[in-house]
Amino acid sequence: MTQDPLVVFTPSGKRGRVPAGTPVLAAARQLGVDLDSVCGGRGICSKCQVAPAFGDFAKHGIHSEPGALSEWNKVEARYHEKRGLAEGRRLGCQAQIMGDVVIDVPAGSQVHRQVVRKDATARAIAMDPATRLHFVEVGAPDMHEPTGDLERLERALKAQWGIAGIRAALPLLAQLQPALRKGDWRVTVALHRRAADAVPELVAIWPGLHEDGIFGLAIDLGSTTIAAHLTDLDTGAVVASAGIMNPQIRFGEDLMSRVSYAMMTPGGALEMTRSVREALSTLISEIAHEAKIDPALILEATFVCNPVMHHLLLGIDPVELGQAPFALATSSALDLGADELGLTSLPACAQVYLLPCIAGHVGADAAAVALSEQPGQSEDLVLVVDVGTNAEILLGDRERVLACSSPTGPAFEGAQISSGQRAAPGAIEAVRIDPGTKEPRLRVIGCPLWSDEPGFAEATAASGITGICGSGIIEAVAEMRIAGLLDAGGLIGSAEQTGSARSIPEGRTHAYVLHDGRADGGPLVTVTQGDIRAIQLAKSALYAGARLLMDTRGVDRVDRVVLAGAFGAHISPLHAMVLGMIPDVPLDKVSSAGNAAGTGARIALCSLAARRQIERDVHAITKVETAIEPRFQEHFVAANAIPHASDPFPELSRHVTLPDTRFNAHAEGGGRRRRRRG
Amino acid sequence: MTQDPLVVFTPSGKRGRVPAGTPVLAAARQLGVDLDSVCGGRGICSKCQVAPAFGDFAKHGIHSEPGALSEWNKVEARYHEKRGLAEGRRLGCQAQIMGDVVIDVPAGSQVHRQVVRKDATARAIAMDPATRLHFVEVGAPDMHEPTGDLERLERALKAQWGIAGIRAALPLLAQLQPALRKGDWRVTVALHRRAADAVPELVAIWPGLHEDGIFGLAIDLGSTTIAAHLTDLDTGAVVASAGIMNPQIRFGEDLMSRVSYAMMTPGGALEMTRSVREALSTLISEIAHEAKIDPALILEATFVCNPVMHHLLLGIDPVELGQAPFALATSSALDLGADELGLTSLPACAQVYLLPCIAGHVGADAAAVALSEQPGQSEDLVLVVDVGTNAEILLGDRERVLACSSPTGPAFEGAQISSGQRAAPGAIEAVRIDPGTKEPRLRVIGCPLWSDEPGFAEATAASGITGICGSGIIEAVAEMRIAGLLDAGGLIGSAEQTGSARSIPEGRTHAYVLHDGRADGGPLVTVTQGDIRAIQLAKSALYAGARLLMDTRGVDRVDRVVLAGAFGAHISPLHAMVLGMIPDVPLDKVSSAGNAAGTGARIALCSLAARRQIERDVHAITKVETAIEPRFQEHFVAANAIPHASDPFPELSRHVTLPDTRFNAHAEGGGRRRRRRG
């Protein structure tokens, strides 16, 4: 008796014997190998491409001859003629296994392919999308056996895909009959599952084989900015990114001003809900237009945001978040229809997923950072700070993860800064000040040169030097401190005290001139005493939040720090530490994670398994409420000094010695003002 | 050892021993006795009222003494003081069983109480509503154990009601926090289950105990009229009924004209969808206003309608229903949100159930008639005809049920009739013509007197005699046939041929004057030759449909006939048979079921079990498509004569002898015109 052929699939290593003549796709399904197919084995979608390997494979104990796969049949030949198959590739649904063979499933043919993040800390995401395409041939109606078209589609999905039962909302029901007839009873359906075992929802239908892909949006809805990443739901690739200012800013710069607006203004919450939903619709239209993608192909969106943004997006009055005990209306992850959120530029049946919130002040954005940075998987104790108008702070390792949110205000984003501006061409993004001459060197966005390098003036002529962005102000303040222009209390010295003519009087305080463009009709860009106070408030809140977590954990140092946030990648670790934004650690233990919250949104967009993971993980996170913790105020006040009134910074002092200047014996710290959260 | 007390519940007869001190409500739950409670045993809702019985109960083998129940406790006493408990009643949640006792659960305390229909054919509906109230005490938020309010509500429902998990749409999430706080963490929630084992949906929330009831609408959406019954979801009682014309009439009187309008007019289907949804919203507002019920308390609606109305209500282009093979977009029952249907006068979270369709021309209205009249439970062979613009016809017994739909047109509803009008005061609803004098007697809606009785003129002075309604035209035509004013071919004789001056010329044909009010400024109400033709078309379609079902079943007679439809109750069986609307059966075997489709909608509104039953039953019904069946045309032509060209009517001839007049040897039957469906 001849044995059935042995087939070994790589890279999975799964192996088994199948009867001669079994198509590769069927063998893969039988052996549990992840091999994609949209057309269900009709040889038209080419998603099941495989690369057979021939020769001796000692590792697998196989000798494979070219005849181990059947000759090209008509379907495969026609596909190759029309679309072209790469050298060495076969259609898994057509090629039959005739003898022992090793078959490689290339990444592009795997449903659960790995997507490697481009960020510094590369982490693979296994694709496990909630929305998938299925090509299906539906039976034509028969008057003598009357059934609805939907019921015949269901029958076909059951027979051809093993999918038992779907739901279809009215907008899809209205599209069903024309699509079936236009496609001559062959259609591609997009089915969305809210969970692996949930009844799939029909979210799109196209006549024939749909080949233009389907897309999703990962949206980071911040208090100040809204960022969206348009993502291919098949490959996980980001095809376009775009940002827009949150128009709610006109109702209040920080979160608590918006909560106050909702409390004080009848209909105020609704007004803010409408404004953010409109902005989202605009952003979605723009990003689709930019990527040249039909918005009708955007079938999903995931959202991360802080609790106030979360409630305002959902149309829930955030009043309870403005007062203890800061009760959320709901903390669970939410599955919604795009229509429920009034996202008019998405198809009505597009599905929306909101990550879970952790607590009244620790939102889905913090959950997203946890999903992206996985502090709970860290061997050493890691502090993750996601810097924004509100900072999300996580501290943890395999043993335990703690989280809090801290009201930094928008200063780190360049707002509430006298010469502040968004990170755009012309904005000062890096600053170095010579401690001897007290003269600054600058770099502006859009030009790689420093201002003392030849060609700088020409290169920046078009953009000009227009202001300071978030990372620029951090560097400027830190450099002023290093150069002795600013004392530990945060006071800018006068020209006499500092010996620099760039210290100019401004009312009863002083400002430091970074750039004077007035001769050319440009602005005078200075760092004022008010700017210093705003930065002090922000950095004190950040540091105090971190320290509160450390207290709760019972430690007074961390092993490493991850800086995340929209400009996390641009903050110099040295300067952050000079300012005292973060606790003292070796400088090489400070890394950047880019927009971790946005990455968390992307991960959730690409993977149902990741959604379930973060829904579990948030329950294990210890929430620390900064607003009611007396120690937070103490830490906040102590952190007002630059870098700190009492905590030592031994690692920092290996790299820089801060002058012990003191411009005013009675210098008043900025931290004693009563602050509102934000 | 003393035995635990024995408790016997009536009327269920369920019995068992429970430890002394067990509250009656707890004992009922333990023994599976249907005893209602909204407040969950807190002694505030009084839904669990019981009537203990004392004495000797030989039947149950029990002797029960007054001390068998505990004395009134404070809660019960306070309830009695504030609200009053009827003599002999106790609160089941407070009264404890102390000795052997017989406890009667009055109908009002049963969840699954029987609601007896008022119609002639009394049939009990067991209440099994999809939406129920639950009073619940929710834990207050705790900053140190942060959870959302929804999650705490879920926890409370689990602990207090054993309900594991609910869903809450955004409009309810937005109401949750204010309701919890206003009710001091006690709220009443309305939970809707689409199926007995489905996750309940939160559809309403009120602070504290909600005592104003909840309501549902049973809606019969007809081509010509829309009828709604506002129903108490607790008792099943109809608290108000109202009707409105279907405004789609302006797009076409019958179904096929509306399908044509959708085909010929871009946006036409959408326009009709909008118009019917607006009318429904108006109707709902009106009925709520009439019943003095806050529309926010209307949490459910069930719809029955024919397939074209079904698709237009759902926003689905009905074009496929205008051509073979008459494919429905979906035939299954549908669960929807009121917001999906744009029913703006209902709360956004109100739930809508559409009964299943049977086939492309046999809709949810036919399913509703089947649910109401249960032909499949009949011992003898019953023909059910639901008369409307489209007639739904069912034939069956325990062995098999067949169904078809027949395009009668709106003549039976008084439309397309020269003097036709809606059934309203002033409309002629009954007619008798003296075969000797050929003079008519009339009865009009709003007056119980016949026109030859004293006082008729005075009694009708206010309304006048304004036209003929559906039942009036049927009687008029039948009486004209009996009196020899109309021949078997449907031709009205001239004054010379009939010997009656009431036969007046009208063009080349004749009309019969029923009432001449012109002297008093009123109308001339006649039955014209055109009216006769319209009635002939309608009745031929009805009879042909019934015959087609009889052919398919292989019978040439039925045992009984049920006349249903908006005016089914008003049709005289004799006159219906003279016209040949229905097959010949003994007159006492013709009964009326009132608005059977509307009753089916009410049954589905009150009972989840009934929804599941009709969803199963429709699959067992044999659908017969009249539009493609050549025999339908043959039957239609033969049925054009009054009562019929060839079928004998022996039962009819026992009651009346029809004159064998023949006014024109070349009389042309009306049935040969090519007809459109509708």
Interface residues (C-beta under 8 A of the other chain):
Chain A: A140 P141 D142 M143 H144 P146 T147 G148 D149 L150 E151 A168 A169 L170 P171 L173 A174 L176 Q177 P178 L314 G315 I316 D317 V319 E320 A324 P325 F326 A327 L328 A329 T330 S331 S332 L336 E340 L341 C357 I358 A359 G360 V362 K623 E625 I628
Chain B: A140 P141 D142 M143 H144 P146 T147 G148 D149 L150 E151 A168 A169 L170 P171 L173 A174 L176 Q177 P178 L314 G315 I316 D317 V319 E320 A324 P325 F326 A327 L328 A329 T330 S331 S332 L336 E340 L341 C357 I358 A359 G360 V362 K623 E625 I628
